[in-house]
């Protein structure tokens, strides 16, 4: 078994506030705290991201060029990547573009270990022609880390050796939520954080459920925390709220900085996620769930994907059937009917996160796997 001393992570990062950014930074921090040197190689990024990474103490190299054309910037980055490919031995590739993956294989030495990570089904956003090439290239990776068994089964169906596939579940940095222990102040709102675009997280159902819940608990507001840059979707959500007469009760906070997010979550009386039972939810795993649980507050979440493999209703969270706003509203009412019990359940969720989804514990497992390759 060879001891791993350094790993290079190839990625593109265009926002420091996304769930992907949180997971990536937790992974890097986990490697570093397990005594493995990390070098993050960014093919495309922004000054805002660079500033956030520097503030967090995350080592990175910005390979992107300064050309106005994004394709030229990527091309410059790929040529700047070549010396790293020839010099380093272990790479974790987060990029999904087949051309970039092929480029890495082309210029690296034969002894290089290439690893890959997927947190959602590969066929959600990719076209059929590039998907076929991507699946073929994935067979060449030495190891692939996936967030769910569903994605693992997807790769097995594509002919990838099961021995190369490893579960790398959601990651949480518990110390980010120490503010919950120091600040016991709560405000009368339940909170959701995440994407305001599309319906990946079931915001339409959540607003419907809150409307029903509000009829019994008019003193509790709903905070929707997240970037509202998708103007059409944001306006549609606002129109939905207005049609229900909840303009003053539903608060769109806009984007919240990563450093401020724990306070917003910790000060809520409950945290909610009403994911619909769609294809994306069946394969992915809501990384925000880990942050919810880390607060120690009651968490109400729909039973989608593989949530039930890790969590138990009334023990460490409150589970509810998906695509049913009335059932979600009833579950929220259950939480407030016996809030002392709900807080005990929340504390159990916090313990589970600390033990099972701790970023340092999970990356230590990954390191052991890499050392066997």
Secondary structure, DSSP 8 states (H G I E B T S, - for coil): -----EEEEEEEES-SSSHHHHHHHHHHHHHHHTT-EEEEEEEEE-HHHHHHHHHHT--EEE-----SSHHHHHHHHHHHHHHHHHH-SEEEE----HHHHHHHHHHS-TT-EEEEEESS-TTTTS-HHHHHHHHHHHTT-SEEEESSHHHHHHHHHTT--GGGEEE----B-GGGGTHHHH-----SEEEEES--STTTT-HHHHHHHHHHHHTT-TT-EEEEES----HHHHHHHHHHHHHTT-TTTEEEEE---HHHHHHHHHTSSEEEE---SSHHHHH---THHHHHHHTTSEEEEE--TTHHHH--BTTTBEEE-SS-HHHHHHHHHHHHHTHHHHHHHHHHHHHHHHHHSBHHHHHHHHHHHHHT-
